[in-house]
């Protein structure tokens, strides 16, 4: 159906939108002290209403990014369903893509809310008092929570990559890149590995969009997606 094709086509770009919005939003949220800085720096930074406003803007952007990510997950799931021939594989891989992406999105939304709520809590405290110890604990907690949630993201990427390699629904290099990205997601506690899976999401988003545009308009829903190369 034309509507389904359009949703899959434009929904695939949700991955690219997620990467852009999430990176910008996170940069605004986590731009303050987050390590072993002296308490005075925490108080000066988070006691500034301008900094708190910037954190709230980052929260909005990152939250919109996760909203876009869910559309990307739906596009991945639809691609798996269309590309997989065996019903058993379709059920398992599509389920992993769906629940993995959804679980990661849920953890990320909760993490963003917790991070921003604590960082801006001085708005609601007596004389706008800042509590460096609570902020420091929250910084560590939200970082580890997000790094833990990427285990679900890894499951999503693994399932989709297996589909690509088995069916050639997309160029095979996307599948191989996905296996690397999934491993990177599993070790997101190492901050720099986040850039690997973020890049995979952005690239896959564009490749899916291009593939959907090249797809014949009368392609039946149950058929295998043709590889653009």
Secondary structure as GFF3:
##gff-version 3
##sequence-region A 1 229
A	DSSP	alpha_helix	2	12	.	.	.	ID=ss1
A	DSSP	alpha_helix	14	29	.	.	.	ID=ss2
A	DSSP	alpha_helix	39	46	.	.	.	ID=ss3
A	DSSP	alpha_helix	49	83	.	.	.	ID=ss4
A	DSSP	alpha_helix	87	119	.	.	.	ID=ss5
A	DSSP	three_ten_helix	121	124	.	.	.	ID=ss6
A	DSSP	three_ten_helix	126	128	.	.	.	ID=ss7
A	DSSP	alpha_helix	132	167	.	.	.	ID=ss8
A	DSSP	alpha_helix	172	186	.	.	.	ID=ss9
A	DSSP	three_ten_helix	191	193	.	.	.	ID=ss10
A	DSSP	alpha_helix	194	214	.	.	.	ID=ss11
###
